[in-house]
Each structure stands twice: as structure tokens, then as C-alpha cells.
Amino acid sequence: MANATIASPTATTISGRKYGSMSRDRRWALRWSYFFLVLFAIFFLTPPIYMFITSLKTSAEISAESNPWWVYSPTLANYIELLTQNQYLTFFRNSAIVAVLTVLITMAISVIAAFALARMKFWGSATLATGVFLTYLIPETLLFIPLFKMFAWVNETFGIQLMNHWWTLIILYPTLTVPFCTWIMIGYFASIPKELDEAALIDGATWIQTLTKIFIPVALPGIIAATIFCFTVAWAQFLYPLAFTTSTTELVLPVGIVTTLIKGDVFNWGQIMTGALLGAAPPLIIYAFLMDYYIAGLTAGATKG
């Protein structure tokens, strides 16, 4: 009993040192986390903050030798002038239509393809799923030249002009969005317990009924994640619109801002920054409200089993 009484303070001291050490380690970990978080925020927030500051300046103030991070005479003239131009509204409308239709086409293809590759096991399904993802890794800079020649062949053979139309982009963008969206959905469908579709098939449901009544409601976070990715790619795409559209009425927002607000060596920086900020608003709003679904959809495959 005496030995036990003597050992107790020692054990308490050791335990206290242990918890104190853990507490110090945790404090240092939090300090480093906040340090890198601040660096991350500074690195990524500096460009949009500078764009916003520049959008509030006149051309004379932008070109003046003054502090670039301060607005001496703030004005909304760039916003008013840009939003009252029919050109900019046309660019915005074309981008919205192309992005929405691309999302609808991509998800209609990707959901069905992912369900077939993830649940309807057949010979070569795993290899085909990997091939779908590898297709996404092919850069668009290697694809637009063959696509350009294909469009020229269609025009020569059938007399159908596919060049210089905004709706042509609806045909082109799924070549970029379908492979990755299908890969995301394959990972999410694979994480759903097999007992669900087995029970549905035993009850007499068809594969289409299993997909529409069971898998789509359960896989809604994954579908939202794929939709957000698809919309972002379609909204921000630059190379394909630059190569396949030339008329002002057919341009989308990323290309329209560059081609109309940059004339030779004259850069209208105030309106360029304003147009870029307004163009970034739709994806920003979508990510702000649906970020949790996006993260859940991207990480679903990691929690399988």
C-alpha cells in the first residue's frame, strides 16, 4: 500500500508531462497550419483583389505613376459601360447557353456510362474505365487540330458548315468533360453497397429503374460534383472558342473579352478586369453554395468499403 501511495504522484507527473507534450505539439501544429493557410490565402487572393481595385479606376489613373493598390477616385464607370454594351451581354449569353447545354449532354452520357462500367460488370469493363480516364489526360492542344480537319471534311463532303457557330462548342466541349465526369461517377457508384442493386434486381426492377430510382438519388453528391466540374470547364474554356469561332456574335466570354477589349497594343485594363470579375461570378457562386457536395463527390472513391 505504501509503495502504491508513493508511485501515484510519479505516475501523475509522467501523465502530466505526456499530456503537456501533446498539447505543445498540437499548438505548434496549429501555428504551422495557420501560417501556411495565410500564405495560401495571400497567394490566391492577391490577383482577384488587384483586379477588383483596377476595375474601380479610370484609364488615366491606371496609367498614372501612383500606388497601384490604392484607388484615389473610385468609379463604377467600367461596370456601367460594360454592362450596357450589347457585345458583352452577347458573350455572356453565349457562354451561359453553351455551358448549360454542355452540362446536360455530359451528365446524360456520363451517368449512364459510369453506371454501366461500375455496376454492370462485363469483359473489359475495368480496362475501358481506365481508358476513359486516360482520354481526359490528352491535352486539348493536341485535339483541336484533328477536330479542325474533321470539321473541314464534313464541310467538303456534306456541305455542313460547323465553323464559326457558338453551338459548335456544344459538340466540342463534351470531348473534354465526358471522360473526367464519367470517372468521377464511376468512383461514386462503386462506393454504393452492392446490396442495393441486388435487392432491386431480385424485386424485378430493370437496370434503368435501378439507376433512376436508387442510384441517382443516392449518388446525388457525386452528380453535383461532376456537374460543377463540367460547368467550370465549359464556362472557362478558351482554346476551342478561339480556334472555332471568329464572328463577334458567336464568341463566348473568355475569348470575347480578349478580342474586343484588346486592340493592337492598346489594353483597356479597366474593362478587362471588370469583364473578368463578372465572368468569374457564376462559378464562384456555384462553388460557394455547393462546395461540400463537390468535395464529397471527389472523395467518394477513397471511402469505398
Residue pairs with C-beta under 8 A, 6 or more apart in sequence:
48 277
48 280
50 68
50 69
51 273
51 276
51 277
52 273
52 277
53 68
53 69
53 70
53 71
54 62
54 68
54 269
54 270
54 273
55 78
55 79
55 270
55 273
55 274
55 277
56 71
56 74
56 75
56 76
56 78
57 71
57 73
57 74
57 75
57 270
58 73
58 75
58 77
58 270
59 268
59 269
59 270
61 71
61 72
61 73
62 269
62 270
66 72
77 270
78 270
78 271
78 273
78 274
79 274
79 278
81 271
82 88
82 271
82 274
82 275
82 278
83 89
83 278
87 248
87 256
87 260
88 256
88 275
90 248
90 249
90 251
90 256
91 251
91 252
91 253
91 256
91 257
92 253
92 278
92 279
94 166
94 250
94 251
94 252
94 253
94 256
95 235
95 252
95 253
95 254
95 279
96 282
97 166
98 166
98 167
98 169
98 170
98 173
98 234
98 252
99 231
99 234
99 235
100 231
101 170
102 169
102 170
102 173
102 174
102 177
102 230
102 231
102 234
103 227
103 230
103 231
103 234
105 170
105 174
106 173
106 174
106 177
106 178
106 181
106 226
106 230
107 181
107 223
107 226
107 227
107 230
109 174
109 178
109 182
110 177
110 178
110 181
110 182
110 184
110 185
110 226
111 185
111 211
111 216
111 223
112 211
113 132
113 178
113 182
113 185
114 181
114 182
114 183
114 184
114 185
114 186
114 188
114 189
115 185
115 189
115 207
115 211
115 215
116 125
117 125
117 128
117 129
117 132
117 182
117 186
118 129
118 185
118 186
118 189
118 190
119 189
119 194
119 197
119 215
120 207
129 183
129 186
132 179
132 182
132 183
132 186
133 179
133 180
133 182
133 183
135 179
136 176
136 179
136 180
136 183
140 176
140 239
140 240
141 239
143 175
144 239
144 240
144 243
144 244
147 172
147 175
147 244
148 243
148 244
151 162
151 163
151 168
151 244
154 160
154 162
155 161
155 162
155 163
162 168
162 171
162 244
163 244
163 245
164 244
164 245
164 246
164 247
164 250
165 245
165 250
166 245
166 250
166 251
166 252
168 244
168 245
169 234
169 237
169 240
169 241
169 244
169 245
169 252
172 240
172 244
173 233
173 234
173 237
173 240
176 233
176 237
177 229
177 230
177 233
177 234
180 226
180 229
181 226
181 229
181 230
184 222
184 225
184 226
184 229
184 297
184 298
185 219
185 222
185 223
185 226
186 301
187 222
187 300
187 301
187 304
188 219
188 221
188 222
188 223
188 225
188 297
188 300
188 301
189 215
189 219
189 222
190 301
190 304
191 300
191 301
191 303
191 304
192 215
192 218
192 219
196 214
196 215
196 218
197 210
197 214
197 215
200 209
200 210
200 213
200 214
201 210
205 213
205 214
216 223
220 293
221 293
221 296
221 297
221 300
222 296
222 297
222 300
223 297
224 290
224 293
224 294
224 297
225 293
225 294
225 295
225 296
225 297
225 298
226 297
228 286
228 287
228 290
228 293
228 294
229 294
231 283
231 286
232 283
232 286
235 253
235 279
235 282
235 283
236 254
236 283
237 252
237 254
238 254
238 255
241 251
241 252
241 254
241 255
242 255
245 251
245 252
245 255
248 256
248 259
248 260
251 259
251 260
253 275
253 279
254 279
257 272
257 275
257 276
257 279
261 267
261 268
261 271
261 272
261 275
262 268
262 272
287 294
